[in-house]
Amino acid sequence: MITASVAHFEAEPGGAAAYSTIVYTKAALFFKALRENIGDKAFFQAIQNYYKTDRYKVAAPQDLLDEFEKSSGRKLDDFY
């Protein structure tokens, strides 16, 4: 559901609350779990690489996920 448009959530009863929960709460939980999974060094290296590569651009979510895979040296499909 995270890739659904804002309009999708607005059309559903209680959709604004669901959107807020998914985007703000679950995103933070995802990044916490990812950091624990790949370790601090790989996590922060990915963030730095993503910033250097994609700053001033419109980046797709996959761009960030690719950086986590490169920095950790492994596929993270099962985690995502």
Protein Blocks (a to p, Z undefined) as FASTA:
>chain_A
ZZpcfklmmmpghklmmmmmmmmmmmmmmmmmmmmmnojklmmmmmmmmmmmmgoiacdf
klmmmmmmmmnopafklmZZ
